[in-house]
Each structure stands twice: as C-alpha cells, then as structure tokens.
Amino acid sequence: MDILRLTRTYKSARRLQQIINVFLKHGFGQIIEQINLGRYIPFKKRIKSFGIWPPLKSPSVPERLRMAFAELGPTFIKLAQVLSSRPDLITLQYAEELKKLQDDVPPFPAQDAKLIVEEEIKLTLGEIFSSFDETPVAAASIAQVHRATLLDGSEVMVKVQRPGIKGHIESDISILFSLARLLDKYVPESRFFNPLGIVDEFSRTIRRELDFEEEARNCSRFRRNFEHNPDVYFPKVNAEFVTEKIIVMERIKGIRIDDIQAIREAGLDRERLAKVGIDAFFKQILEDGFFHADPHPGNLLVMHEGMIAFLDFGIVGRVSDDLKDIMANTFLALIRKDFDRLIDQYIELGIVPEHIDLHAFRREFKADLTDFLEPLYGLTLKEINFARYLDTITHLAIKHNLRIPSDLLMINKAMLILDNIGRQLDPDFDFVSAAEPYASKLIKEKVSPSRLYENAKENIMEISDFAFLFPRQVKQLIKKALKDDIQVKMYHVNLPEFIKDMDKASNRIAFAMIVSSTIISSAILHATGAGPVIFGFSLLGLSAFLFAFLLGLWLIISIIRSGRL
C-alpha cells in the first residue's frame, strides 16, 4: 500500500522506477523480487531473466552497493555516509566500502544562489552585500559556500542550499521508508539490521542538516560554551541573515590543521595546538555533553593568533549524563590500567540482545578483550595506540552482536580523527592522558553530596511512582483475565519463510494446471477441427499448444534455475 500511495504522483513513480533500475543494473534483482516489487521491473528484463536473478561474482556485493548509491545521488550518498559509521549494524566489510563515497558534486549556478539569498532574506543582494564572489569555495550535495562582504565591511561566508534539494530528499526518504517496511515484511533475516531504524536515524540526521537555522543555533551554543576559552574560536553568526536555506557567518582565516608545513612556517607551537584541540573536544564530550561530530581537518583551522577555529556545525552529537559517566570511568580505567573495570564498562556501553545468555556473553567477551589488552600491561600511556584500541573494541562489539549507541560511534569516529591529527602535530602526544582531568572531574562530581542527593531523590520518586502504579496495573490485569481479554502475541521465527515457500509451490502448481488445461484444450480443438485448419491442423489448437509449450518451458527453466528440483 505504501508503494501504491507513492506511485500516485508521476514524479515519485519515476523516481521509484529509477531506483529499481539502478539496483537491477548492479545485480540486486533477486532482492527486488523478494520484496514483492517484481511488477516494477521492466517487462523485457523479466522475460530475459525468467524471474531468476543469479548473483554476480564480480565486483563484490559491498562494491556494487556503493556504486548503486553513488549513481542514485545526494540522498543515497548521505545514507551511505550514515551507514559507514554503523559497522555494528551493516558489518565492517560494508562500512569500509561505503566510506569511499565522497560528497563532492559540481556547483550549481551562482545566479541561482543569488536568487535564493534574495528570496529568503527579502532584500536585494546589493542591500545585503558590498561584494559577492560568484565562484563557490566548496560545493556538496546539500549546499555550496560563497565568500562575500557585508555593507559594514565584515567578511563572511554564505552557505546556500541547493535548489529543490529538500523536496528531492523528502521524496527519497518516503521511498526508503517504504522499501524498509517491505524488507522487514518479506526478508525476515534483514530484521537483524533493523532497516526501519536505520532509515529513521538517517531521516533525522539529514533533516537536521537541511535546517540551517539549527546549524546556526549549534554554532551559537558552541560559542557560549567556549566564551571564556582564549584558545578556541567559533565564528559569529549573522542572525539577521539566517533562514532554513541560507546561513551567513563570519569568515575565518587560517591554516588547515593538517598542513604541518604551513604551521611550522608560521612559527606556531605544534605541541600546544595538539593539546588545545584535544582539550576542546574532551570538554565538549565530558563536560558540555554537546560535541562537534565531524572534526575532519577541513573543519579545523589554526588562526594566526594560535587559536583553533571550528567550522561547519551541521552534524553534532549529544552525550547523556549516563553515557558521560560510563566514558569517564572507561578513560580512568585505561589510565589506571584497571582492565577488569574497563571490561565491565564496555559491556555496559553495548546493548546486549535479549536472547543472549548473559553469563556466557560476559565470559566470552571478557576472554576476547583480555587477549587484546594483555600486551598493554607493559606499555606506557604514550605507547598505547588509541586509534587501534578503539578500532579493536568496535570489532569485538560487532563480533558479539552489541548494538552500539549511535552517539558513541560518532564519538569514536571523532576521536580517531583527532588522534590522527594530534599525532601529526606532536608525535609524542598522549591522547589518553589528555582526558584524565575531565574524567576525574566528572567522577568527583558524580560522588559529590549534591549529586548523590539528586540521585537519591530521583530513586525515591521512581519507587513512589511504582508503588502508586503497580496496584492499578495488577487490577487491570485481573479484570482482563476475568473477561478472557488477555491477548498473547506470538511470532514464529521461520513462519514467514515457510509461507513464502508455500506461496511459490502453490503458484507453480496453479501454473502447471493452467499449462495442462491449455494442452487439453488444444487437443480438443484439434480433434473437433474448430476454427480454420492448416495442413490438417486446427489453427486455434496449434496456437494453444505452442502457448502451453512456451509456458511449460518457462516453468521448467525457472524450477531448474532455482536449484530446487
């Protein structure tokens, strides 16, 4: 029903057909048939394949998926970027392949950008800027950025959303939700990857990126959090020139943080820069609970005053108090080499599936983690490769089917980037020790009298709520039991596959009966000499026989190719 509703408009129908054709082109025809979208496959391709789509041996499935996403444009490229950060859901092989997709597209005409600015702000370009550079500094799938100068002489950057991109993405999101529901319904094994959850997370992420007013609020929040820090800078936002589709903010002049040669020539202290950058990030995570989730080198500039400036605030992460506590305990356990405590913290970080034997899981997970941590006992903190450490922990979590919180994966990804940058600036930089002051402060706050009082108050409130609600819920349960109104929902793990196989078998039987009846009809037509006769044969009978022969041949080929004789 979702697909039928989508295809009521010509634009959505064409887009769905385009998506199906691209996936067919890259060897995913079997999946399309499996999720009951075979009727949208072009007739010529269906005839050619006889409904059977043998898997392609080369290139690999992850490579073909990456190529399909790249061909389908901005929405699917963004989806690939989200999926690449979730190896716990799609496996490392797919995540590594999807990381290769780059969000780099040709710019749209500067005239369109000018029109969008004027439409959004309700002023002519000359009433806003004294100059506007028509050549964009950067262009991506969602927006592009232009240099400009305000009438008061302030140099700014103008980020302009691509024309029509929001409608295009919203249409694709609707199609993705429908496809996810079909996967969940017709491909039970896909439920392990939670396709609906993936699309939901992706839709929230990309919608936030499409809202430049949200990006402006993020930047302003970072400025407030660091207003007393003389070493970290966030650009000023020109609030009067911010809408959902455009954002105007201060232009920052500086050196990319990974341009080591330029930093050296500028006479800047690289060791200090490494410490400032990592300190800023740990403050965001362990103190503010609000962090820049995309700190790649292009978004970090070293200003000539020695300050580090952050850019691009479309992707941010939030850290709950519980997650902050667990992360603080994790860092302290690593710093103190308390590996038993470290194992317990990583078990708490993951969401253990309900069907897992918890005792066996703890034993096996600890055994794997201890094998990895054993060599660290004899190392100094500086000798510990933190990037490799995080990568191994992620591998172990995936091996044991832990569902890692998305914010934690964003933190891990950012830490890997920052660890690499820190080591480029200062090969002797100690990433782990940089976290100690923030982690220790967080632990002290956790055991402070005021925090203990707040926790006790919350626990008492929860107990009182339970004491109040429990009798009422028991009463409702007894009433339903007396009325025989209790319903038990059961799901048989293999039942959908069994029903699907039964459908295929019944369809083949019906098909065979049609073929048989057609052959019998042709024999009767020939015996009675009905219709025109050619060389002693009834033309109608001969036509019916040829039709039945082709249908029967098609049935035999499809059975042979399915491998189920």
N, C-alpha and C positions, 0 to 999 in steps of 0.2 A: 504493500500500500504506500510506503514511503517513496519508493521509486516511481510509482504511478503518479503520485502527487507532484514529484519533482519534474517529471516529463510533461506536465501540462503546459509549461511555457516552452516556447521554441528555443530560447537561449539555454535553459537548463538541459533540455533534451539533447541539444547539440554538444554541450559540454560533457554530459554523461557518455554520449557516443564516442567523443574524442578520448576520454579516459579509458574506456573499454578497448578501443582500437590500439592505444599505446601499450596497454598491458598485454594485449594479444600479440602485438609486434615483438614484445620482449619475452614471450614464452610463458605467459600466465593464463592461457586459455582454460586449463583444467580448473583453476580456482574460480574463474568466471562462470563456468558451467556448474560448479559445485554450489555456488551461492545463488543459483537459480536466475542468472542473468543471461542465459544462453539465447533468449529471444532477441537480445540486443546485439548479438553477433551478426555481422553481415552474412546474407544467405550464401554467397559464394564461398566464404571461408568455412561455413558449416558443412556445405556439401563436400568441400575438399578434405575436411578432417574427419568426416563421418561421426562427428561428436566426440572423437578421441583426440586428446592433445598430448602427444608424447613429450616428456621433459627434454629440454635442450641440455646437452652436456657441456657446452661452452658458449659464452663465459658462464661463470658460476651464478647461482641464484642471487646472492647479495649484489654482485656486479650488475646483473640485469635489472634488479630493483632500483639501484642507484641511477642507471641510465633512464629508466622509465620516469622516475621522479624529476630528473633534470629536464626531460622533454616536456613534462606537464606544467612546468613554470613555477611562479613565486610561491603559491600555497604549498605545493608538494616539496619544494626546496626547503621551505621553513619547517615543514613536517619532518623532513629528513634530519634537519639540524636538531630538532627536539628529540627525535628517536636516537640520534647518535649519542646523546647524553644519558640514555637509559639502557645501558648494556644489560642491566638486571632483568629487563623485560624482553629484549629482542636478541639477546646473545651478543657476545663480543665480536664475532665474525661480521654480523650485520652492522653493528655500531661502528666498527673501524672502517667499513666500506662507505657508510653514509657520511662519515666525517669528511670525505673527499669532496663533497658537494660545496661549491663556493657560491656565496650570494653576491655575484658580480654580473651585472647586466648593463647594456648600453643606456646612456642617459636619455630622458625624454626631452623634447624641445624646450629651450629656455622661455619661449613665448608662452607655452602652457603654464610653466612655473609662475611667470609674472601674473597671468590671468587668475590663477588660483590664489595668489597672495592678495590681489586686489579684491576678489570676491569674498575672501574670508575676513579681511580687515575693514572692508567697505571704504577704502581710501585708494586714490591713485598711487602708483609706485613713486611718483615724484613728491607726493605728500608724506611719504614714509622714509625714503632713502635719498641720499645725495648721489649715491652710485650703487649699481647692482651688477656684479660680474656674471655675464651670461654663461660662462664656462663653469660647469659644476666641479667642485673639489672632489666629490665622491658620488657614486650612483649605486644604489642597491635595488632590490626587488620591491621594497615598500616606499622608499623616498630617495631624494637626492639633496645635496647640500651646496649652497652658493655663498660666496663671500659678498658682503655688502657693507655700506657705511650709512649710518643714520644721519639725519639732518643736523644733530648736535655734534657730529664728528666721531661718534663711537663706532668702532669696527666690530662687526657682528657676523655671525654665521646664520644663514636662513635655511632651515630644513623644510622641504616641501614634499607632501605626499603625492605619489603618482596618481594621475587622473584615473578615476574609476576603479582603483585597486581595491577599495573596501567592498564594493558590490561583488567584484570578481571573487574575493576571498570568502565572503559570506556564502556565495553560491557553492563554492567548493567545499566549505565546511558542512553545509547541508547534505551534499552528496557523500562526504566522508562519513557522516553520522549514519546515513542510510546503509552504506557499504559495511560499516562496523556492525550494525544490527544484523545484517544478512550473514556476516561471518559468524557472529555469536549464535545465530539460529541454525545454520546449515553446516558449520565446521566446528564441532564441539571442542576439538583439540586447540582451537585458537583462543579459547577462554582463558588458558594459562597466561596469555599475553595481555588479556583484558583490553581488547580493541576499543570498546566504548570508553574506557578510562583514558586510553591514550589520546583519542580524538578530543575528549572533554578537556584534558590538560592542555593539549595543543591549541584548542579554540580559545581558552582563557589567556594563554601566553600571547598568541598573535593579536587578539583583540586589544590587549594592553599595549602592544607595540604600535597598533594603529591609532591609538589615542594619544596625541602629542600633548594634550593638557595633563594627562597622567605623567608623562615624561617630565614636563615642567615641574610638577609637584614633587617628583622624585628628586630632581636636581635641587630644588629649594630645601627639601628635607636634609639632604646631604650637607648643604651649606650651613644649616642651623647646627647639625651635629658636629661640624668641624670649625665653627666660627671662632673658637679660641685656640685653634691649632695653627701656628705660623708656618708650618712646613707643608701643609696640604691645601690645595686650592680647588674650588669648584666654580665654574663660570656663573655669572649673573644672568638671570633670565629676564628678558624684557616682557613683563607680564601683559602689557597692553597690546602686544603683538603675538599672542599665543592663542591658537584655536585648536580644534581637533585635528586639522590638516596641516597647520604650519606652526613652527616654533622659531623664535628669534632669540639667540643668546650670545653672550659676549664671545668674541673671537680670542682664543688662547694661542699665543705664540710660544713655541718651544721646540724641543728636540724629542723625537721618539725615544722612549726609554730603552729600547734595544739597539739604538745607534751608539754603540760604545765609543767609536772613534770620535764622533762629534762631541760626546760628553767629555771625553778626555781633552779634546782641543779647547773646549770651553773652560777648562780648569776646574770642573766640578768634582766634588768628593764622591766617588762611586760607592764606597762603603757606607757612607751616611745616607745616600739615596736608597740603597737596598734596605737599610733599617727603617727609613721613613715610610717607604712603600708598604713593607710587610706590617709595620706597626699600624698603619692606617687601615689595612684590611682586617687585622685582628680586632681592632677597635670596632669596626663595622659589625663583625660577626658576634664577638663575645661580649660586647658592651652595648651597642646600639640595637642589635638584632635586626639590622636592615643593611644589606650589603650590595655592592656593585657586582652583578653576576656575570659580567663579560669584560674582565680586565685584561684583554689582549693588548699587546704592545701599541697598537694603533690608537687605543683609548687612554693611554698614559703618556703624558708629555712632561719633560723636565724643563721648567721655566728658567730663564737666565738668572733669577734670584736664588736658584737652588730649590725652589718649591716643586712639588709633584702635583700636576693637574690631572683630574679625571674628566673624561669626555663620554658622551653617549649614555643616556640613562633609561633607555627603553626596556632593558632587561635587568630587573633587580630581584633579590631574594629576601625572604623574611625568616628569622630564626625564632622559634618559640622558646619560652623560658626552660621548658623541659629539655629541648634539644641543646640549648646553651649549656645546661648543667652537664649533660652527657659528654658534650665536646670538651668542656673544661676538664672533667675527670679523665677523659681519654688522653689529652695532652699531658696532664700531670702524671698519669700512669706511665706514659712513654718517657717523660723526662726523668722520672724516678726509677725507671726500668722495673716497674711493678707489673709484670706481664700477666699474672693471674687476674689482676684488676682490669687490665687492658682487654683481656678476652671477654670478661663479663660485660664491659661497656659496649663492645662491638656486637655482642649478642643482643643487647638492649636496643641498639640502633636499628637492627633489621626487624622487619615484620615477619615472624615465623608463621608459615602456613598452618592452618588448623589441623590438617591431617597428619602432621609430622609428630613423631614420638619425641617429646621434648628432651627426655633424658638421653636418648641415643643421639639426638641432634647436638646437644651440648658436648657430649663426649667426642663425637666425630669432628665438630667444628673446632674444639679446643686442640685436638690432635693435629689438625691441619695447620692451625695458626701457630702452635708451638713449634712445628717443624720449620716454619718460616722465621719465627722470632729467635730461635736458638742462636743463629750466628750473630745476632745483635748484642748478645750479652757482653761480648768482649770489645765492642766498639765505643768510641766516644760519640757524643751527640753530633759533632761536626762530620763524623764519618758516616752517619746514617743518611742514606739517600731517601729523602722524604717522598719524592715523586714515585720512586719504585715501591716504597712502603704502601702508599695509598692505592697504587695500581694493584698490588698483590691482595690487599684487603678487599677491593672490589671484585677481583677474580674469585676469591673464596666465598664472598657473599652470593655471587651468581651460582657457583658450584652447589651451594646448599639451598638454593631457591629462596633466598631472602629478598623481600621486596623493599628496596632501599628508598626512603623518603626522597622525593624529587628535590627538595631544598638542600638536602645533604649531598646529593650528587652534584648540584650546582656549586656547592661549597668546595667539594673535592676537585671539580674541574678548575675552579678559580685558583685553588691552592697549587695545583700542578703548574698552571701558567705562571703564577707568582714565584714559585720555587725556581723555575727555569730562569725567569728574569733576574731574581736575586743572585743566582749563581753566575750569571753573565756579568752582572755589575761587580760582584765580590765572590770569587771562587771559594773563599773561606767562610762565607756567610752561613750562620747556624739558624736555619728556619725554625726548628723546633723550639729552641730556647727563646726565640722572639715571642712565642705565645705564652711563656711562663707568667709574666706579670699580669696579663689579662685573665688567664686561667686561675691563678692564685687569688686574685681579687674577687672573681666570681664565686669561688669556693668559700672564701671568707664571708661574702655577703649571704651565701646560702645558709650558713650556720649562725648568722647574726641574730640577736634576740628579736628584732623587728620582723625578720623574715620567718623565724620559727613561729612567732605569734600569728602571722598571716596564714602560714600553712596549717597551724592548729585550728584557726578559725574556719578555714575552708573545709577541713576534715569534719569538724563539728557540724557545719551546715549540710554537708553531704549525708552524714549519719542521720540528722534530723529529717532531711528530705526522704531518705529511705524509710525511716520509721513511720513517716506520715503516709507515704505512697504504698508501701508493701501490703498493709491490711486491705486497702481498697482494691489493689490488683488481685489479691487472693480471692476476695469476694466476687470480683468479676469472673475469675476463672471458675469458681464453684458454680456460679449462675449458668455459665455456658455449658459446663459439664452436665448439669441437671436438665438443660434443654437439648442435650445432644448437639450442641452448636460448635463443638471444638473441631477445628479443621487441621489436619496434618498434611503438610506439603512434602512430597517425596520426589526425588529426581533419580532416575536410573542412569548410571554413568554411560552405558553403551546403548541405551534405548534409541536415541536419535539416529545413530548409525544403523541399527537394526531396521528401523522404519525406512530409512533411505534405501537400504538393500532390498527390502520388501517392495518398495515402490518400483525400483529398477526391474526386479523379477516380474512383478505383475504387468509392468509396461511391455516387457519383452513377450510375455505370454499373449497379451492382447494384440501386439503387433503380429505375432506368429499366426494367431487366429484370423486376423484380417487377411494376411497373405494366403492362408489355406482357403478361406472362403472365396477369395478372388480367383484362385486357381480352379476351384469347383465351379464357380460362375462361368469362367471361360470355357470349361469343358461342356457345360450345359448349353452355352451359346453356340459352340461349335457343333454339338450333336443335333441341335434343333435348326441349325442353319439360319439363325436370326441375323437380320441385317444384311448388308452387302457381302458377297462371297468373292474371294480372290484365290485362284488355283485350288479351289475346293475347301478353302479355309474361311471360316466366318471372320470378317474383319474386326468385329467387336470382340469376339472370343480371343483372337490373336493379340489384340491390343491389351485386353485384360491380363492375358498370360504374361506378356512382356513386362507389364507394370508390376505384376506379382513377382516375376523373376528378379527384377531390379530391387524391389523392396526386400525380398528374401536374401539377396546377395549382400545388401547393406546390413541386414540384421546379422548375418554370419560373420561379416568382416568386423563389425563392432564387438561381437562376442569374443572373437579371436584376439583382437587388439586389446581388449580389457584384461586378458590373461586369466579369465575365469571360465574355463570350458567345463 
